[in-house]
Amino acid sequence: MRLAFLYWALAFAVLAVGGAWVCPGGLCAPTGLDRAGLAVANAWRGETADRFFAAITWLGSLWVLLPLFGLTGLTLSWAGRGREAAFLLLSLLGAAGIAHIFKLWIARPRPDLYTALTAMPEDTAYPSAHTLQAVAAALAILLALPGGRAPWAALLLTLAALVGWSRVHLQVHFPTDVIAGGLAGALWVAGLHRLLLGPSRGVPSL
């Protein structure tokens, strides 16, 4: 249990330290990394890329993930795997909760260096909830369903990375929002896995 709380403490530390970096003293400004990343994304704009990232970004949305995880959780529960079902649902719901707590705390404005390619979300930028949720979802699936994990690992992690980049490509998040969200999502799921399913299911001890 102590190791689970250590993972969670690291997740919160990543978000808190990152928030202090991008919004020191509550004065938010793009970092050099943010400016460079958004400039690269803007340079890569094109009809095909814009449509691709506008579509794939939905894989990090609760509108897609919550029904998927709810159905998977029910299936696992009916199969007598209630702990795995709880792990999946808590991974996603916890990730969403963490993201929105820090959005309210840090209150970083959305990027305005380039024209956004989609409707700008009404909430704040830091961290990227889509990225946090996508990374948490990908890792939770891999850890809850270990049988035949290897063939799917690369695909799921690639999709999570593409969701993260989509937020930058669409100009609705800074790269630092995405990086912080991805790290926090991974650490949140690692701690939850340790607590609910034990160390023998794939998360290494520190």
N, C-alpha and C positions, 0 to 999 in steps of 0.2 A: 504493500500500500504506500509506503514511503517513496518508493521509486515513481509510482504513478503521480503523486503530488509534486515530485521534483520535475517531471515532464511538464506538468501544468504550470508550475512556477516559471519554468523556462519559456513557455508559450506567452505568459503574461509579461515576462521581462522583455522578450523580443518586441512585443507590441508597445510596451511602455517606453523602452529606450528608443525604438524607431520613431514613436510619436514625438518624443522630446527632440529628436534630431530634425525632423521635418517641420515641426512647429515649436521652435524654442521660445519659451516664455509666452506661448500662445500666438506667436507671430509666424504664421505659416508662409512658406515660400518654396518654390521648386529647387531641389538640389541640382548639382551638375549632372548627376546620373539621370534625374528626371528629365531635364532639358534634352540631354542626348538621346534618351530612349524615345521620347515623344517626337523628336526630330526624325529619327530613323523610321518610326511608324508612319509618320506623315509622308516621308519619301517613298515608302513602299505602297502607298495608296494606289488602287486600281480597281476596276470593276469586279474582277474575279476575287481578289483578296478581300475587298470590302464585303462582298456577299458571303464569302466563306466565314469570315470572322464574325459577321453579324448573326450567322446561323449557329456557329459553334459556341458562341458565348452563352447561349441558353442552357448548355450542359452544366453550367454552374448556378443556375437559377433554382430556387426552391419550387417554382411552378413545375419544373421537370423532376427534380431530385426527390421531393417529398412524396409524390405519388409512387415513384419507383421504389423508394425505400420502404414505404408503407406496405406495398404489395409484397415485396421481398420479405419483410419482417413477418407478415401474416403467414407466408408460405413456410418460413423457418419455424414459426411457433407451432403450426400444424404438424410439422415433422418432428416435434419434440426438441427443438433447438432454440429454446426461449432465450438463453443467454446471448447467443449470436444475434438473435433478433433485436434484443435490447441494445446490444453493442452498436448495431447498424443505426438504429434510430437515434440513440443518444449521440453518436458521432456526428450526425448531420445536424440535429437540433442544437447541440452544444456549440458546434462551429458557427451556426447562424447567430446564436445568442452572444457569443464572444465578439463576433464581428460588429454587431450593432451596439454593444456596450462601449467598445472603443470608438466607434463612429461618433457617439454622443459625447464621449470624453474629449477626444482630440479635435473634433469639429474642423477638419481640414477641408477647405473649399475644393471643388472639382477643378480639373485643368482647364485653362482657357488660352493656352498658347497657340492652338490650332483649332480649326472647326471640327466639332464632334460629328461623327458619322451616324449617330443615333440620338434619340431623345435623351437629354441629360437627366440621369436619376435625380430625384429630389433630395435624397439624403447626402451625407458628407462622404468624403473620398476615402479616408484612412480608417481601417485597412480595406482592401478589396474583399467584399463579402463573397462575390462569385468565386474568386480564387480560393479563399479559405474553405468554402463549401466544396469546391471541386476536388481539392487536394484531400480533404477529410473523407469525402465520399470514395475516392479511388483507393485510398489506403484501407479504409474500413472494409470495402468489398474484398480486397486481397487478403486481409487478416481474418475476416470472418469465414471466408470460403477458401481454405488453404488447398483443397484438392484441385490439382491441375492449375495451380497459381501461376507458374512460370509463363505459359503461353499468353496470359492476359496482362501480366505485370507491365510490360513495355507499352501495350496499347492504352491501358488505363492511365498510366503516369504521363504518357504523351498527350492524351486528351486533356488531362488536368493542366499541363503546361500550356497547351493551346488556348484553354479558357483564360488562363492568366494573361497571355500575350494579347488575346482578343480585347481585353479591357484597355490595354495601352493602344492597340491599333485603332480602336473606336474613339480614342481620345476622351474616355470617361474616367480614367484612372492614371495616376502617375506610376512609373515603374516601382518606386519604393512602396506604394500601396500594395502592389502585387507580391513583391518579395516578402514583405512582412506577413501578408495573409497566407502565403504558401507555407512559410516556416511555422507559423502559429497553428495552422491546420494539421500539419504533420505531428507536431508535439502534442496537441490536444488528443489526437487519435492514439498516439503511442501510450499516453498515460491512461486513457480509458481502456485500451486493450490490456494493459498490465493489470488494471484493477479488476476487470470483468472476466477476462479469459486466461490470464496467467502468462508467465514468461515462456512457457513451452510452445506457444503458438506463433512465434516469429519475431517478436520485438526483442532485440538484444538488451542485456543489462548494461548499465553504464559502468 
